[in-house]
C-alpha cells in the first residue's frame, strides 16, 4: 500500500476521533507514520527531571517530576506530535487486586510516585491513595458496544507523560487515542504554543469551560491544596430548565379531552411489550391483544412522550407511564425532589445531618462538587465517616459505581460523566446468613402510581430481598460481594434467595426488639412523602396529572441504625426508584402478581396483597 492509500485508510478509521479530540490536522500525517512504524521518539525532544525542593518542605500535592524541552518546539512544525505509552490501564474498582497480582507493576508505580514501604500491602495502600494524581480516563463510545464495554477506563501514562505538570495556561495538550487496527491506546502529545529549549512542558489537567469556577477549582484539588474549601454546602433546588436539560421533550395531556372519568369496559384489552405480562396476566377481566389499535391498555418498554396526542386521538386508552415521571427515576432528580421535605440542620454531632432522614446526603458531582468538597472537609474535621458511593445518574446493576473516602478520586470522577455522590451507609442493619455471618441486604418494594392530583399510591406487600455474599465491614471496598447486593448479573456469584415471609420469620428471631410491622410502616411513610414531594410542583419539576396514566416502579431501600434519645432505632434509606423494573422474580414467586397489580391499577379493586399509602 502506498503512502497516500495508507493515509486515506488511516483517516477513514480515525478522522472522527481526531476531530472530536481537537488534534490539529497539521499533525495527522506524522501521526499516521509514527503509528504504522511504531515510532516512539519523545526522548529526542523531551527530558524528564526530578524536582529538587532543596530546603523547601515538599507537600503531598507538589509534583515529583517535570518535563523539559531539549529543543525548540514550534506548533507549526507537523513533526511535533508524539506517542506516549500507557504504563497501566485499569478499572477504578480493581486497583488493589491488580497491584497485588502484578508485582512488577506495583514496583513501577512505586518508583514513579516515590513510594516506599515495608510490605506490599503498605505500598499498595499508598499507591491507591496517590494514583488519582496520575490517572486519566477515557470511555469507548458507540451503540455497537455493550454498556459494560462503555464503562470508563483509567490509565497512567508512562514516566514521561506522567511527569508533565499542570498549568492553567499550558503550552501542550495530551489526548487519549485508540489505534483502531490493533485496538492499542496511546496518549498524543502535541504543542499549542511555541516552546523554547529548556522550558518546562505543561498541560491543563482539567480542560473545558466551567461557568462555575469553583467546580473547576474543586476538580484540581489533587494537584493543589485547600486547608478549607470554604463553600456553603446548603443545596438549592435548580430552576425548571435543569429538569428538562438533556431530555427529549414530552407533551402534556389535553385534560379537556379527559374531563370525564374513563369508563372501564367489561374486559380490558392489553397490548404489552413485556413478555411476563403476556404470560402471567390471566385474570378473566383482561385479554392480551397483539395490536395497539385494539388495546385499552398500552404497556410499553420504551419511554412514552406523546401524552397530548394520546389524549386527543385515543382518550379512552390507558398507558403505563406518567408525564415527567423521570423526576424520581433519575438519581440526581430524585435527590432534588426528595429534598423538598428538607429542613436545614448543620449540627454534625447528630446522626441526621439533613431531613428527610430517609435520603442519604447526595450531591450532583457535575454541578455541586464544591459543596461536596466542603461537606467532606467538615466531616473530616469532625472525624466522621467519610465514605461515599458514586454512581451514574441513569445506570443500574452497580455499573460504573464506586465506594471511596479518597477526596482526590472524588474530585476526578466528574471527568467520567454525570454522577451523584451519596453518603455511604456506614451503619446498616445487617442480616445473619448461615455460614457467612452478618451481611448487607436491601429491600425492593413494587409501587403502583394510580393517579396524580389526586395522588394515589399503592405498595405491593410482598417485597423482594437481595443479599451480599460476604460479611460486612468498612473495608475492602473493591470487593463487590461484600458491599453490593445485586448478584443477578455477576458471573459465578451465588444468589441467596429468601421469600418475603421467610425473611419476616428470620427478622423476628434476629431483631426481637424491632417489630417488622413498625419498620414497614416507616417505609410506607417514606414512600408517601416521596410521592407528595414528586407531585407538589407542576411539570417539568414534578410528575404531571394524566388520567390516562398508570405506572409501576420499584423502590430499593436499605435500613440503617441511628440513635434517638439514647435509644437505637431503625431508619429506612431510599437508594433509588427504578423505572420499568424487572418483575420476573415477582411473577415466579407470586403467580398472581400482575393479576393483583392490574386489578388495583385499572379495576379499582382493593386486593389483600396491596396497601394504599397515599
Beta strands, then each sheet from edge to edge (+ up, - down):
strand 1: 46-50
strand 2: 65-69
strand 3: 81-84
strand 4: 86-90
strand 5: 135-138
strand 6: 153-157
strand 7: 165-166
strand 8: 172-179
strand 9: 184-191
strand 10: 202-203
strand 11: 268-272
strand 12: 286-288
strand 13: 297-299
strand 14: 318-319
strand 15: 362-364
strand 16: 388-392
strand 17: 402-404
strand 18: 419-423
strand 19: 431-433
strand 20: 437-439
strand 21: 441-451
strand 22: 456-460
strand 23: 464-467
strand 24: 551-564
strand 25: 567-579
strand 26: 610-612
sheet 1: 1+ 2-
sheet 2: 3+ 9- 8+
sheet 3: 4+ 6- 5+
sheet 4: 7+ 10+
sheet 5: 12+ 11+ 13+ 14+
sheet 6: 15+ 18- 16+ 17-
sheet 7: 19+ 20-
sheet 8: 23+ 21- 22+ 26-
sheet 9: 23+ 21- 24+ 25-
end
